[in-house]
């Protein structure tokens, strides 16, 4: 036990640093309140790390969350409360996924994807409750804005789980599928099309992208194509790239999700990204499940064909072995059929 504890210390340190950097990046997009961001990657990082490495990594989440909030807003007590909420949220989410959705294999089936989404939505209630309540009690947040801050905090954590956790988990687990040359070219074409369409919608290349038209839907077919043709890993990667470009473009006033304030714009964008993620990941998991079923049928077909060949060989051998000792008997019977009976000979001689 002691050796395991010491071996986990470097991992805890690395996770703490990654969590802190991601937290600072997320809070740079906090426009409604300094500690509440609609874009919160650390939630997905924490959930993925706990699912991959186990619950003993929780100190990294607590320390990272404490450092992020202690250098942002509030005081020592509120920072400790927020860190406790973030840690408890990640532990609860990991427990729900392990208990009801299959752990790290959660994205193998569509049911698992939907269960993961429910676990993310439920577990992320904890952090905003701890965080916003502690800040309001400490006088650092206005009770009148409690609902708006809570919603921003919750949606940021939920989309962080949905976008970041699958990306980390799927790239950490070895994939059984290998690309051939044509598939590698197809992946390159898909990524290029996704980048071009994302820039067309959210990059300001077209004048229409600066207006409030539902042109974001033109990116959907590329994501769906990826989900049908490739694995969950490529689907999660494509959604992440699309989401990153969409966030950048929305903050610069491009795309259909631009609202009166930057926080409202990001809330609308993150809601769309969450729905797209659940849909695409469920489709990709369904295609993977269908492929596994087809492979199982092919294996069963091969087993049945092998059994049929073995049966035919056995019957042929049995027929040969049975025919060999019966050959003299068959010859005698054939001779009796051609020769007349002795009684017939006697009767003819008397006449």
Buried (B, 14 or more C-beta within 10 A) or exposed (E): EEEEEEEBEEBBEEBBBBBBBBBBBBBEBBBBBBBBBBBBBBBBBBBBBBBBBEEEBBBBBBBBBBBBBBEBBBBEEBBBBBBBBBBBBBBBBBBBBBEBBBBBEBBBBBBBBBBBBBBBBBBBBBBBBBBBBBBBEBEBBEEEBBEBBBBBBBBBBBBBBBBBBBBBBBEEBEEEEEBEEEBEEBBEEBBEBBBEBBBBBBBBEEEEBBEEEEBBEEBBEBBBBBBEBBBBBBBBBBBBBBBBBBBBBBBEEBBBBBBEEBBBBBBBBBBBBBEBBBBBBBBBBBBBBEEEEEEEEEEEEEEEEEEEEEEEEEEEEEEEEEEEEEEEEEEEEEEEEEEEEEEEEEEEEEE
